[in-house]
């Protein structure tokens, strides 16, 4: 059996002695097990909090998606307080694996509608935030015909345009699986459509054998859709990437940002792959995109 990062992390135990002996390695980011070690050593930093403000309107609906094989999928649209959707530039939010269209706005998850209200009150230009159910297909076409990426572009954006939103100048934002999806979709649409993209703890891998089960159909699928090595697809688009130092995706995310001719905004700080870290960075990520669309 080939030993990969995935199998190593699943089978290797980390004892107290290893934690003590490995402290220096963790600090420099050289240990493959640094995610659990960061957590055990209390190095993940403080959890972020959702702003205690009243959000604007949040409306939801359903569409029957041909791109997703006729599935009925839910969607949600958030606007700032006192602002309707007409003419607003649009930020599409792509959710993580196991989440859905409600997750970006649930107060016990990310609360992005409240982050939006706080940002606009602080002078950030108003935008609308839109989410939709993408399942667990990692926002790309799969062998079974499910294609949530095509659903966003070919079905959801026209629906939002019919509601008066300006879909000609998009922002994209996503976390975990959605972070990968946002980076990939921005590269496919290019500078003509996308004004900014922000990825929070993006689910990135450098090798198919390390990927999460079900993320890709096979090695050929991974090679066809990976964003690693395709940073040029984002030429001209402002990019922000944030990832916690205790996140299992941190090593790949660091390699990804190093592949740009000009390093993207964002960075790497104390944090894990969890809601506490995502809430801490949600405000800066949202500001980055909103100020550019």
N, C-alpha and C positions, 0 to 999 in steps of 0.2 A: 504494500500500500504506500502510495506517495504521501509523504508528510507535508501538509500545507499549514498555513497559519490557522485556518478554520479547525482542522483536526487537532492541531497542537493545543489550541486554546480550550478545545472541548475535552481533552484527555489529560492535560497536565495539571497537577495540583500545585498550589503555591503555599508553602509553609511559612511559619513565622520567621525562621532563619533566612529564608529567601527574601522576605520583605526587607529585613534589616540589611542583608548583604547587598541587595540590589538597589538600595536607595540612590546611590550615585548614578547608576544606569538609568533609573527612572527619570531623574532630574534632567538628564541629557537626551532623553527620548530614544534610547537605543534598545530598550527591552521590548520584545513583542508582546509581553503580558502587562504593559504599563497601564492599560485601562483598569483592570481589577486592582492593581497596586495603587494607583492614584486614589481610588475610592477607599481602600483600606487605610491609606495614610492620611485621609482627610484632605486631599489636595484638589478637590473638585471646585472649591470656591462657593460663594453664597448663591442661593437660588434667586432668580429674578422674580419679580412680582408684577401682576397685571395692574395697570393704573386704575385707581379707584375713581373713575369718572363715568358719566352716563354716555353710552355709545349712541351712534346715530341709528338710522333704520337698518334693519336686517330682514331681507325678504328671501324666501326659499321657494323652490319649485321642482318640477321633474321634467325630464325629456326622455324620449325613447331613442336610444343611440344606435344607429345603424353600424357605426364604427365599432361598437362594443357588442355586436351580434344581437341587437334588438333588446338589450337590457334597458330597464327603466332605471335611470340614475337621478340622484338628487343633486341640486345645486343651491348655492347661497350667494347673496350679493349684499355687501355692507357699504354704506355711504356715511360720510361724516355727519354730525348733528346739524340739522337745519339745511342740509344740501340734498337735492334730488339727483338722480343719475344722469339727467340730460347734460350732455357735453363733457362729462367728467372723463379724464383719461383713466385707463384701466390697468390695474395690477392683478394678474392671475396668480393665485396661490395654489400650489400643488402639494397635496398632503403626503404624509409618511405612510409606510406600510402599516396596515392594520387600522388606519384612520379613515375618515370620510369627509364629506363636504362640510359637516358641522364642526369638525375638530379645530379649524383655524379660529373659530369664533367662540367656542365654548370657554366659559370663564375658568373652568378647572383644567383647561388644556393650554391654549395659547392666548385667547382673548384679544385677537388682532383688531377687532372692531373698537375695543377700548384703547389699544395702542394708537389706532388711527385717530380717534377723537382727541386724545392727548396731544398727538403730533400736530394736528391741524390747529388746535388751540394755541400751540406754541409757534405758529407761523409757517408750518410746512404746507405747501400747496395741496388742496384737497384732491383726492383720488378715490376711486371705487375699488374695493377688493372683492374678487369673485373666486369661488371655489366650486369644485364639482367632483363627484365620486369617480375615482380612477381605478378602484379595485386594488389588487396587489401585483399588477402586471408591469410595474416599474416604468410606466408612462411611455411604453413603446409597443410596436406591433408584435404580437406573439403568434406562435404556430397555430394556435386554436382559433385565430381570427380576431381576437380581442385587441383593439388598438386605441387605448385611451388618449394617446397623443393626437391622433387624427380626430378623435371626438372633440378635443379642446379647440383645434384650429377650424375644423370643417362644420361643426355643429354648435358648439357653445359660443364661440365668438360671434357668429351671425345672430344668435338669439340675443346676446347682450347688445349688439349694434341696433337691433330692432327696439330695444328699450332706451335708445338714445345715447348710449355710451360711445365714447370715441375709441374704437378698437384699432385705429390706424397707428397709434403710438403706445405700444404695450410695455408694461413692466412685468417681469416674472420673478416670483419668489417661491421658494420651496424648502422644506426641511427633510432630512434623511432621504428616503426614496424620492420624495418630491424635490429635494435639492439636486439630485442627479437629473431628474426629469426637467427641471427648470434650465439647467445648463445645456442639456441636449436640445430642448425645444428652442432655446435662444439661438443655438448654433444653426439649427435647421431654418428658422425664420430669417435670421440675419439682421443686419443693421437697418434694412428698409422697414422692418416692422417693430423691432425691439429696441427700446431706448435704454434699458438697464435690466440686469439680472442679479439676484442675490441668492446665494445658496448657503443654508445653515446646516452644519453637520452632514454634508452631502454623502450619500452612500456610494462610495467610490472604491474600486478594486483595481489593482494592477495586473491581476492574473485570474483567469476564469476559475481555476481550481480553488481559489480563496472565496468565491462569491457565496452569498446566502442561497440556500436551496430555493429554487423557484424564481429567482430573480431574472434568469435568462433561460432560454430553451436549451441551449447547448453552447459549446465554445464558439461556433460560427456566429450565433446570435450575439454573444458578448462582443466579439470582434467587430461586428457590424455596427453596434450602437454605442460602444464605450466612448466617453468623452476624453479619456486619457490619450494624449498625443494629438488631439484635435483642437487645441486651444486657438489655433488660427481661425477656426469657424466663428469665433467671437470678436474678430478684429473690428475695432471701432465701437464696440458695445461696452459701456462701463460695467465692470464685473466686481462683485464683492463675494468673498468666501470666508466664512467663519467656522471654526471647529475647535472643540475642547481638547486640551492636551491629554485628557484621560479617555478620549473617544476612540473606540476600535478603528474608526475610519481616519484617524488623524494622520497616520503615516502616508496613506494614499493621498489625502487632501493636501498635505505639504508637498508631495511630489507633483500634484496637479498644478498648484499655484506657481511652482518653480518653472513650469513649462511655458509660462507666458513671457513674451519679450519685455513687457512691463508688468510688474507684479500687481495683481488685483488689490483692491481695497479689502479691508477686513483683517483677519489675523487669527492667531492661536493663543488662547489663554486658558487658565484653569477652568475645567468643566468636563462633564461627561455627556453621554448620549442620552439626555433625559430632559424633561420639561423644565426643570430648574434652570439649566443652562440655556435652553431655547427661549425662555421668557426673559432672561437677562440680555439676550442679543436681539430679540424681536424688534424692539424700538429702533436701534441703530440700523438694522437691516431694512425696516420699513421706510425710515427716513431716506436712506440711500436711494432706494428705488423711486419713492414719491417725488423727490427733488429733481429727478431726471426725466420723468415722463411728462 
